[in-house]
Amino acid sequence: MAEKAPRRAGSKIQAVVVGSVVFLALGIIGVGVLAGFASEDEQTRRGLFVTATVLIVFAAAMAVGAFLGFLFGMPRSRLADLAPSPDQGKAALSTRYLTNSNFVKVSDWFTTIIVGLGIANLNSLVPGVRRLGNALVEPMGGSQFGAAIGISVVLVGVISGFVLSYLWTTIRVRELLEESEAALTTVPDLNGKSPAEAIELASAKSITLVLRPMNGERISSQNITPGTTVRRGQAVAVE
């Protein structure tokens, strides 16, 4: 019996993220349903509504943290691959993760703006937190500890969302991007090669070679330009 392949780190963190989101959603729905079918006891209904409010505030804070974690955790392309070394010659550059870097640039801009605004407004942080706590007193039941509870819920939600999203983005998203890029290859230059040499090059690049009738012993043309990025198994006709 074949051994079960070990789970990759990306799959594990994805399971944690999905489980957290599902658990939180079920909690909100469950408390809402209980509140709707609660008895005439006003105290019970109020307690259920406060619990639902806590879960909703936590979910909102977690969403904000997840957005920030996604921006900060977006994988970067390998800068070393952008310029080939002298001994590489005309070898194709690596196409490891991130085919399109536009979103990465936007992520960099957002993170720079967020960090810059945060540093510039540090003096307003404490008054802002105080106003947030005052606004959450009533939704948290109106107790004397309502502000502290509300701020704690927000902080825990933001931090939890950031950490989970950051780990998911840096690990799982990177794995998915690299798996996508691993399915690609570049077409080698087969011109001037013998059929045996062309077959060897095609095998090394994981492409399918289609040999057409040739005028001589060497390949004179190919239907796909050398250096073109194609999916593995792509047929390349030569003659």
C-alpha positions in Angstrom: 0.0 0.0 0.0 1.4 3.3 -1.1 2.3 5.7 1.7 0.3 8.9 1.9 2.2 11.9 0.8 2.9 14.4 3.6 0.9 17.6 3.5 2.7 20.7 2.4 3.0 23.7 4.6 0.8 25.7 2.3 -2.0 23.1 2.6 -1.8 23.2 6.4 -2.0 27.0 6.7 -4.8 27.0 4.2 -6.7 24.5 6.3 -6.2 26.7 9.4 -7.4 29.8 7.5 -10.5 28.1 6.1 -11.3 26.5 9.4 -11.0 29.9 11.2 -13.3 31.6 8.7 -15.9 28.8 8.8 -15.9 28.7 12.6 -16.4 32.5 12.8 -19.1 32.5 10.3 -21.0 29.6 11.9 -20.6 31.4 15.3 -22.2 34.6 14.0 -25.0 32.7 12.3 -25.6 30.5 15.3 -25.8 33.4 17.8 -28.1 35.3 15.4 -30.4 32.3 15.2 -30.5 31.9 18.9 -31.2 35.5 19.4 -34.1 35.4 17.0 -35.6 32.4 18.7 -34.8 33.5 22.3 -37.4 33.6 24.9 -39.2 36.7 26.1 -36.3 37.2 28.6 -34.9 40.6 27.6 -31.6 39.9 29.5 -31.1 36.7 27.4 -31.8 38.4 24.2 -29.5 41.3 25.1 -26.7 38.9 26.0 -27.0 37.0 22.7 -27.0 40.3 20.7 -23.9 41.5 22.5 -22.2 38.1 21.7 -23.2 38.5 18.0 -21.8 42.1 18.0 -18.5 40.9 19.5 -18.2 38.2 16.7 -19.1 40.7 14.0 -16.6 43.3 15.3 -14.0 40.6 15.5 -14.8 39.4 11.9 -14.5 43.0 10.6 -11.2 43.6 12.4 -10.0 40.2 11.1 -10.9 41.2 7.6 -8.8 44.4 7.9 -5.9 42.5 9.3 -6.2 39.9 6.5 -6.1 42.7 3.9 -2.9 44.1 5.4 -1.4 40.7 5.7 -2.1 40.0 2.1 -0.4 43.2 1.0 2.6 42.7 3.2 2.9 39.0 2.3 2.7 39.2 -1.5 5.6 37.1 -2.9 8.3 38.8 -4.9 10.0 37.6 -8.0 13.7 36.7 -7.7 15.7 39.8 -8.5 18.7 37.6 -9.3 16.8 36.2 -12.3 16.1 39.6 -13.9 19.7 39.9 -15.3 21.5 36.8 -16.5 25.1 36.3 -15.4 27.8 36.5 -18.1 28.3 32.7 -18.2 24.6 32.2 -18.9 24.8 33.6 -22.4 21.4 33.6 -24.0 19.9 31.1 -21.6 16.3 31.8 -20.8 15.6 33.6 -17.6 13.9 31.8 -14.8 10.1 32.3 -14.8 9.7 31.5 -11.1 6.6 33.0 -9.4 5.0 36.2 -10.4 4.5 36.5 -14.2 2.9 39.9 -13.8 4.4 42.3 -11.2 1.7 45.0 -11.5 -0.1 43.9 -8.4 3.2 43.6 -6.5 3.9 47.2 -7.3 0.5 48.3 -6.0 1.1 46.2 -2.9 4.4 48.1 -2.4 2.7 51.4 -2.8 0.0 50.5 -0.4 2.3 49.2 2.3 4.5 52.3 1.9 1.5 54.6 2.3 0.1 52.7 5.3 3.5 52.7 7.1 4.1 56.3 6.3 0.7 57.4 7.4 1.0 55.3 10.6 4.3 57.0 11.5 3.1 60.5 10.6 0.0 60.0 12.8 1.4 58.3 15.9 0.4 61.3 18.0 -3.2 60.7 17.1 -3.1 57.0 17.9 -4.0 57.1 21.6 -6.9 59.6 21.1 -8.2 57.5 18.2 -8.1 54.3 20.3 -9.9 56.1 23.1 -12.7 57.3 20.7 -13.0 53.8 19.3 -13.3 52.4 22.8 -16.0 54.9 23.7 -17.9 54.0 20.5 -17.8 50.3 21.4 -19.1 50.7 25.0 -22.8 50.5 24.1 -22.5 47.6 21.6 -20.5 45.7 24.1 -23.3 45.8 26.6 -22.7 49.2 28.2 -20.6 47.8 31.1 -17.8 49.8 32.6 -15.3 47.4 30.8 -17.0 47.7 27.4 -14.3 50.0 26.0 -11.5 47.6 27.1 -13.4 44.6 25.8 -14.1 46.3 22.4 -10.5 47.4 21.9 -9.3 44.0 22.8 -11.6 42.3 20.3 -10.5 44.7 17.6 -6.8 44.2 18.4 -7.0 40.4 18.5 -9.0 40.4 15.3 -6.6 42.5 13.4 -3.5 40.6 14.6 -5.1 37.2 14.0 -6.3 38.2 10.5 -2.9 39.7 9.7 -0.9 36.7 10.8 -3.1 34.1 9.1 -3.3 36.1 5.9 0.4 36.8 5.9 1.3 33.1 6.4 -1.3 32.0 3.8 0.0 34.5 1.2 3.7 33.9 1.7 3.4 30.1 1.8 0.3 28.9 0.0 0.0 31.7 -2.7 3.7 31.3 -3.4 3.3 27.6 -3.8 0.4 28.1 -6.2 2.4 30.6 -8.2 5.4 28.4 -8.4 3.3 25.4 -9.4 1.8 27.4 -12.2 5.2 28.6 -13.4 6.6 25.1 -13.1 4.1 24.0 -15.9 5.9 26.4 -18.3 9.1 26.0 -20.3 11.0 27.8 -23.0 11.5 26.6 -26.6 15.1 25.9 -27.3 17.0 27.0 -30.5 16.9 23.9 -32.7 18.2 25.5 -35.9 21.4 23.9 -37.1 20.9 20.9 -34.8 20.8 17.3 -36.0 17.5 15.3 -35.3 19.3 13.4 -32.5 20.5 16.7 -30.9 17.0 18.2 -31.3 15.3 15.3 -29.6 17.7 15.5 -26.7 17.1 19.3 -26.3 13.3 18.8 -26.6 13.4 16.1 -24.0 15.3 18.4 -21.6 12.8 21.2 -22.1 9.8 18.8 -21.8 8.4 19.7 -25.2 7.1 17.4 -28.0 9.2 17.5 -31.1 7.5 17.0 -34.5 10.1 16.1 -37.2 9.0 17.1 -40.7 10.8 16.1 -43.9 14.2 17.9 -44.1 16.3 18.9 -47.0 19.5 18.1 -45.3 20.9 16.5 -42.2 20.4 19.7 -40.1 17.3 21.5 -39.0 16.8 24.7 -40.9 13.6 26.1 -39.3 11.1 25.6 -36.5 7.5 26.8 -36.2 7.9 28.4 -32.7 10.5 31.1 -32.1 13.3 30.1 -29.8 12.9 31.5 -26.3 9.1 31.5 -26.4 7.5 30.5 -23.2 5.0 27.6 -23.7 3.4 25.0 -21.6 5.2 21.7 -21.0 4.3 19.2 -23.7 3.8 21.8 -26.4 4.5 20.5 -29.9 7.3 22.1 -31.9 7.6 21.3 -35.5 11.0 21.4 -37.2 12.2 20.8 -40.7 
